[in-house]
Amino acid sequence: MTDNATDTTETITFSVPGPPKGQGRPRFARIGAFVRTYDRAESRDWKSKVALFAKAAGVRLIGGPVAISAVAFLARPKRLMRKRDEDGAITATSKPDVDNILKAVQDGLTGVAYADDAQIVEATILKMYHAKPSGPETTVSVGPARKVVLHAP
């Protein structure tokens, strides 16, 4: 356990307003004879935003195994805003990919909810178009993982 980590049993849920962003591919820049790897500004900004809203919600470092879940509500396309379309959230099959969204959220919570994302033992994500009266956002829940014991058959 890290020095600043807490033994909490509390799962905290918070929302990050705005369209969810996926973790982008790393970029490379040549500096003389060296190559430097860096994150795109859009990815960096999104991860900072996740960290900011997590801290504001009271998320603290967890010292053991971590469970995380996220629901990414994407901007609803105009073709799904007709009166005959459902008012509630609808599953989304557009970009960004769920694994890239989850990776960006996990990276944003590193140093806020856990010291290293290797502590995550349980993760779920759902990608939806937002309900008609609301807007795009990402809802994240993070807390200690439940203890699971599997026995051989």
Secondary structure as UniProt FT lines:
FT   TURN            3..4
FT   STRAND          12..17
FT   STRAND          27..31
FT   TURN            32..33
FT   STRAND          34..38
FT   HELIX           41..56
FT   TURN            57..58
FT   STRAND          66..74
FT   HELIX           78..80
FT   TURN            83..84
FT   STRAND          90..91
FT   HELIX           98..109
FT   TURN            111..113
FT   HELIX           117..119
FT   STRAND          120..129
FT   TURN            132..133
FT   STRAND          137..144
//
